[in-house]
Amino acid sequence: MSHQANAVGAAASSSNTQPLASLADHPATEAFAQELRSRGYTDAAIANVSYARRDRFHREFGPRMTSAFPESAPASTRKVVEIGCGAGSVTHAFTEIFKNVDAFEIDLQMFELCLERKKAYGLDNLELHHLPPADVVAAAVSAAEPGSVFMLFAVLEHMTEDERLATLSGLWKAMDPQTGIPDAHIYVGNTPNRLSWQDLHTHEIPFLIGLPDKTAHRYLGLHPDLKLASHLLQSHVQGGEEGFALTRARRGLGVSFHDFEIAFEGVDLDTCVILPDIVKPWQSHDALLMSFLLSENIKVPVCFGVRDMNFMLKRPRDKAEADAIRAHNVSIRKTYATMAAKQLDKISRDLLASD
């Protein structure tokens, strides 16, 4: 591992009392930015890909995520197996927190960009693999070791339904506590919730990512100026309904608790989500959705009641561990009920005060 990666990794694995240095001023960032610029990236996209996403992960997600691991087996002793690394924006952060990373990518251009990042920043503990979608899950499982974390960061929403269910099902089966990979975890990060009314991921128009493909195509035809509309409409011209559906999936749709229940064959999600409260329902749309789930007594972990889902899960070793995880989720639901109620009160006051 390079000196820079070692230094940052040690800081990330500590108590995080010191702010982590941004990559914005790292000597390698300008050269990597030039590579992105040569590929047509805008200045905003260059900032996001080269340093902002990595910095945000360390700031907002990393400390909470690493707190899920016991002191006897901290993140710095664990391997990450990432599915869908893209250009490596967040993969970079994983290399600084965990022992080593095996990352898989289906898109050749993204794979090549991640290779450029690895070279530019000296990420010696990162191994990259370019494979077709059908081969990724088996290869990821083969790359895992006891204590591994399967990273699904900003990727499930870019899969087709079949790919998503095959991925979740394959990882879940590989984590069987009797026959599978001991102490393995799945981290789902930065994933839009299809049940949320708000969409800041794809079209930035409420409700649109939740529409069926045919309805979405017709609606975009009526509103060709919407974000990504021309691109998606052209995919229909070139590939028909199938081409439109695949392109739409690759651009990003939503995921919900239903996907996990199906892939995990009906398991009670309260018994396996060990870190449900990374993101709190501070926004009005989160409070409204959370309140609906709670009022309807839909007993799922609170991570499924916010727009951007970030959580960690594992298969419990036995009934005692399953009961403990369930009790933890029940307790957090009560806390979130109080937060949502306060937010609803504010929403009501604002509505009554408006013209």
RACOR-V596574 format. One record per pair of residues at least 12 apart in sequence whose ideal C-beta (glycine too) atoms are under 6 Angstrom apart, sorted by the first residue. I is the first residue (numbers start at 0). J is the second residue. Records with the same first field share a line. If there is no record, write none. Layout:
I = J, J
//
This chain:
0 = 123, 124
1 = 121, 123
4 = 94, 95
7 = 95
8 = 95
11 = 95, 96
12 = 75
15 = 62
19 = 57
21 = 50, 54
22 = 50, 53
23 = 50
27 = 119, 120
28 = 49, 50
30 = 119
31 = 49, 119
32 = 45, 49
34 = 115
35 = 48
48 = 86, 88
52 = 88, 89
53 = 88, 91, 92
56 = 89, 92
57 = 92
61 = 96
63 = 277
67 = 273, 274, 311
72 = 146
74 = 96, 97
76 = 98
77 = 97, 98, 146, 148
78 = 98, 99, 144, 147
79 = 93, 97, 100, 148, 150
80 = 101, 139, 142, 143, 147, 149
81 = 102, 150
82 = 103, 135, 139, 151, 154
83 = 154
84 = 102, 104, 113
85 = 109
86 = 109, 112, 113
87 = 113, 116
89 = 152
90 = 102
94 = 122, 124, 125
99 = 124
100 = 125
101 = 126, 142
102 = 127
103 = 128, 130, 135, 139
104 = 129
105 = 132
110 = 129
113 = 127
114 = 127
132 = 162
136 = 166, 169
140 = 173
143 = 180
145 = 181, 182
146 = 182
147 = 183
148 = 184, 186
149 = 170, 185
150 = 186
151 = 187
152 = 188, 189
153 = 189
155 = 190, 254
156 = 190, 191, 251, 252, 254
157 = 249, 251
159 = 248
163 = 258
164 = 262
167 = 262
168 = 262
170 = 185
171 = 263
174 = 314
176 = 314, 316
184 = 311, 313
185 = 312
186 = 311
187 = 310
188 = 309
190 = 254, 308
191 = 253
192 = 253, 306, 308
193 = 209, 253, 255
194 = 255
195 = 284, 288, 306
196 = 284
197 = 284, 306
200 = 251
201 = 250, 251
202 = 225, 226, 227
203 = 226
208 = 252, 253
212 = 244
216 = 235, 243
219 = 231, 232
227 = 250
231 = 246, 247
234 = 246
256 = 299, 303
268 = 299, 300
269 = 325, 328
270 = 315, 321, 324, 325
271 = 312
272 = 300, 310, 312
273 = 311, 313, 324
274 = 310, 311
275 = 300, 301, 302, 310, 331
276 = 301, 331
277 = 309
278 = 305, 307, 309
280 = 305, 339
283 = 346
284 = 306
285 = 305, 306
286 = 339, 342, 343
288 = 304
289 = 304, 335, 339
290 = 339, 343
292 = 304
293 = 336
300 = 328
301 = 331, 332, 335
//
